[in-house]
Amino acid sequence: MLMNDYYLAILHGSLLTVGVSLASLAVATLLGLVGAAAKLSGNRPLVWGASVYTTIVRGVPELLMMLLVFYGGAIGLNNLLEWLGYEEGIDLDPFVAGVLTIGFIYGAYMTETFRGAILAIPRGQMEAAWAFGMGRFQTFVRITLPQMVRYALPSFTNNWLVLIKATALVSLIGLHDMTYLAKQSSAAVREPFAFFMFAAGLYLMFTSLSLWALRLVSARYSLGADKVQLL
C-alpha cells in the first residue's frame, strides 16, 4: 500500500469525524436547551435533576464516560432484552455510542451556556411579550432566542471547538475516524509523526473554518448591539 493511499484513507476518515461532530453537536444542543429550561423552570425536581446531570458529567473524565456508555450500555441493554424475553444479544454501534456519549457530555456544558445567556436577557422583555398576548413558545422564538444566540455564542464556540477535538476518543471504541486511521497507518509503515501531523492539520483546519463561520454568525447577531448599549 502506497503512502498516498494511507493519507487518502485518513482524509476519508475525516468525513466520519465531521459526521460524529455534527451529530454530537445536535444532541448536545438539544440536551442543553432542555437542561437550561429545567434549571430555569423553578420546579424543584427539574432543577435538581438538571443540576445533578451537569455536576456529574462535568466531574467524570470524558474517556471514562465513553467507555462506560459503550461497554456498560451494551451490557445493560442486553440484560434488559434478556429480561424481556429476547435471547439474541445486540452490539452497540460505535458511531451511535460515540455520538450519544459526546452529545451527553457536552449537553451539560451547553446547559450552562444557554442558562447564562437566557439570564442575561432582561426579564422585562419577556413580560412585555406576555402582556401583548404572546405565548411562552412564541416569546421564546421571537424574543428570547435571537438575543440568546448573541450571548451564548462565545461559550458555544468554545464548547464546539473542544467537542470537535473530543471526537478523537471514538477511535478507542473501534470507530474508523481519522485518528484511528492515523494510528493504523503509522503502525503499518512505522512513521507515526507524519500521519499524526496530517491528522492534527485536519483538526486545525476544521476548527479554523468553524471559528470563521461562527464569527460571521456572531457579527450577524451583534448588529446594532453596541449602539444600543451606548445609548
C-alpha positions as CSV (number, residue, x, y, z in Angstrom):
1,M,0.0,0.0,0.0
2,L,1.5,3.4,-1.1
3,M,1.9,6.3,1.3
4,N,-0.6,8.3,-0.6
5,D,-3.2,5.6,0.0
6,Y,-2.8,6.0,3.8
7,Y,-3.2,9.7,3.5
8,L,-6.4,9.3,1.4
9,A,-7.7,6.8,4.0
10,I,-7.2,9.4,6.8
11,L,-8.8,12.1,4.7
12,H,-11.8,9.8,4.1
13,G,-11.9,9.1,7.9
14,S,-12.1,12.9,8.5
15,L,-15.6,12.8,6.9
16,L,-16.6,10.4,9.6
17,T,-15.1,12.7,12.2
18,V,-17.1,15.6,10.9
19,G,-20.3,13.5,10.9
20,V,-19.7,12.5,14.6
21,S,-19.0,16.1,15.5
22,L,-22.2,17.5,13.9
23,A,-24.4,14.7,15.2
24,S,-22.9,15.1,18.7
25,L,-23.5,18.9,18.5
26,A,-27.2,18.3,17.6
27,V,-27.6,16.0,20.6
28,A,-25.6,18.4,22.9
29,T,-27.7,21.4,21.8
30,L,-31.0,19.6,22.4
31,L,-29.9,18.5,25.8
32,G,-28.5,21.9,26.6
33,L,-31.8,23.6,25.8
34,V,-33.8,21.1,27.8
35,G,-31.3,21.3,30.7
36,A,-31.4,25.1,30.7
37,A,-35.2,25.1,30.6
38,A,-35.2,22.7,33.5
39,K,-32.9,24.8,35.6
40,L,-34.8,28.0,34.9
41,S,-38.3,26.3,35.4
42,G,-38.4,26.9,39.1
43,N,-39.7,23.3,39.5
44,R,-37.6,21.7,42.3
45,P,-37.4,18.2,40.9
46,L,-36.4,19.5,37.4
47,V,-33.9,21.9,38.8
48,W,-32.4,19.2,41.0
49,G,-32.3,16.7,38.1
50,A,-30.6,19.2,35.8
51,S,-28.1,20.2,38.5
52,V,-27.2,16.5,39.2
53,Y,-26.7,16.0,35.4
54,T,-24.4,18.9,34.9
55,T,-22.4,18.2,38.1
56,I,-21.8,14.5,37.4
57,V,-21.0,14.9,33.8
58,R,-18.5,17.8,34.4
59,G,-16.9,15.7,37.1
60,V,-16.3,12.5,35.2
61,P,-13.5,12.2,32.6
62,E,-14.7,12.1,29.0
63,L,-12.7,8.9,28.3
64,L,-14.2,7.1,31.2
65,M,-17.7,8.2,30.2
66,M,-17.1,7.0,26.7
67,L,-16.1,3.5,27.9
68,L,-19.0,3.4,30.4
69,V,-21.6,4.1,27.7
70,F,-20.1,1.8,25.1
71,Y,-19.4,-1.3,27.3
72,G,-21.9,-0.6,30.2
73,G,-24.6,0.5,27.8
74,A,-24.3,-2.7,25.8
75,I,-24.4,-4.9,28.9
76,G,-27.4,-3.0,30.3
77,L,-29.3,-3.2,27.0
78,N,-28.6,-6.9,26.6
79,N,-29.7,-7.6,30.2
80,L,-32.9,-5.6,29.5
81,L,-33.6,-7.6,26.3
82,E,-33.0,-10.8,28.2
83,W,-35.4,-9.8,30.9
84,L,-38.0,-9.0,28.2
85,G,-37.5,-12.5,26.7
86,Y,-35.2,-11.8,23.8
87,E,-32.3,-14.2,23.9
88,E,-30.3,-12.8,21.0
89,G,-27.9,-10.1,22.2
90,I,-27.0,-7.0,20.3
91,D,-23.8,-5.0,19.9
92,L,-23.9,-1.2,20.4
93,D,-22.9,0.6,17.2
94,P,-19.6,2.6,17.8
95,F,-21.0,5.6,15.8
96,V,-24.2,5.7,17.9
97,A,-22.3,5.2,21.1
98,G,-19.8,7.9,20.3
99,V,-22.4,10.4,19.2
100,L,-24.6,9.8,22.3
101,T,-21.7,9.9,24.7
102,I,-20.1,13.1,23.3
103,G,-23.5,14.7,23.0
104,F,-24.4,13.7,26.5
105,I,-21.2,15.1,27.9
106,Y,-21.3,18.4,26.1
107,G,-25.0,18.8,26.7
108,A,-24.0,19.6,30.3
109,Y,-21.8,22.4,29.2
110,M,-24.4,23.7,26.7
111,T,-26.9,23.7,29.6
112,E,-24.8,26.2,31.5
113,T,-24.1,28.2,28.3
114,F,-27.8,28.6,27.4
115,R,-28.9,29.2,31.0
116,G,-26.4,32.0,31.4
117,A,-27.4,33.5,28.0
118,I,-31.1,33.5,28.9
119,L,-30.4,35.1,32.3
120,A,-28.5,37.9,30.5
121,I,-31.7,39.0,28.8
122,P,-33.8,41.5,30.8
123,R,-36.9,39.7,32.1
124,G,-39.0,42.8,31.3
125,Q,-38.8,42.0,27.6
126,M,-40.4,38.6,28.1
127,E,-43.0,40.1,30.5
128,A,-43.8,42.7,27.8
129,A,-44.3,40.0,25.2
130,W,-46.7,38.1,27.5
131,A,-48.6,41.3,28.1
132,F,-49.1,41.7,24.4
133,G,-50.6,38.2,24.3
134,M,-47.7,36.1,23.1
135,G,-47.5,32.6,24.4
136,R,-44.3,31.2,26.1
137,F,-43.2,29.4,22.9
138,Q,-43.8,32.4,20.7
139,T,-42.0,34.6,23.2
140,F,-39.0,32.2,23.2
141,V,-38.8,32.0,19.4
142,R,-39.3,35.7,18.6
143,I,-37.8,37.5,21.7
144,T,-35.6,35.2,23.7
145,L,-33.9,33.0,21.1
146,P,-32.4,35.8,18.8
147,Q,-30.9,37.6,21.8
148,M,-29.8,34.3,23.5
149,V,-27.7,33.4,20.4
150,R,-25.6,36.6,20.8
151,Y,-25.0,36.0,24.5
152,A,-24.4,32.2,24.1
153,L,-22.1,32.3,21.0
154,P,-18.7,32.9,22.8
155,S,-19.2,29.9,25.1
156,F,-20.9,27.9,22.4
157,T,-17.9,28.4,20.1
158,N,-15.5,27.2,22.8
159,N,-17.7,24.1,23.5
160,W,-17.9,23.3,19.8
161,L,-14.1,23.5,19.3
162,V,-13.5,21.3,22.3
163,L,-16.2,18.9,21.1
164,I,-14.5,18.5,17.7
165,K,-11.2,17.6,19.3
166,A,-13.0,15.2,21.7
167,T,-14.2,13.1,18.8
168,A,-10.7,11.6,18.7
169,L,-11.9,9.5,21.7
170,V,-14.2,7.5,19.4
171,S,-11.1,5.8,17.9
172,L,-10.8,3.9,21.2
173,I,-14.1,2.1,20.7
174,G,-13.2,1.0,17.2
175,L,-14.8,3.7,15.1
176,H,-12.6,4.3,12.0
177,D,-12.3,8.1,12.2
178,M,-9.2,9.9,11.1
179,T,-7.4,9.4,14.5
180,Y,-7.9,5.7,14.3
181,L,-6.7,5.5,10.7
182,A,-3.7,7.7,11.5
183,K,-2.8,5.3,14.3
184,Q,-3.2,2.3,12.0
185,S,-1.2,3.9,9.2
186,S,1.6,4.8,11.5
187,A,1.8,1.2,12.8
188,A,1.9,-0.1,9.2
189,V,4.8,1.9,8.0
190,R,6.3,3.0,11.3
191,E,6.2,6.7,10.6
192,P,3.9,8.0,13.3
193,F,5.0,11.6,13.1
194,A,3.9,12.2,9.5
195,F,0.5,10.6,9.9
196,F,-0.4,12.2,13.2
197,M,0.8,15.6,12.0
198,F,-1.5,15.2,9.0
199,A,-4.4,14.3,11.3
200,A,-3.6,17.3,13.5
201,G,-3.6,19.6,10.5
202,L,-7.0,18.4,9.5
203,Y,-8.3,19.1,13.0
204,L,-6.8,22.5,12.9
205,M,-8.4,23.2,9.5
206,F,-11.8,22.1,10.9
207,T,-11.5,24.3,14.0
208,S,-10.3,27.3,11.9
209,L,-13.2,27.0,9.5
210,S,-15.6,26.8,12.5
211,L,-14.1,29.9,14.0
212,W,-14.5,31.8,10.7
213,A,-18.1,30.7,10.3
214,L,-19.1,31.4,13.9
215,R,-17.5,34.8,13.7
216,L,-19.8,35.6,10.8
217,V,-22.8,34.4,12.9
218,S,-21.7,36.5,15.8
219,A,-21.4,39.5,13.6
220,R,-24.8,38.9,12.3
221,Y,-26.5,38.7,15.7
222,S,-24.5,41.6,17.1
223,L,-25.7,44.1,14.6
224,G,-26.8,47.3,16.4
225,A,-26.0,45.8,19.8
226,D,-23.1,48.1,20.5
227,K,-25.1,51.2,19.5
228,V,-27.9,50.2,21.8
229,Q,-25.5,49.7,24.7
230,L,-24.0,53.1,24.1
231,L,-27.5,54.7,24.2
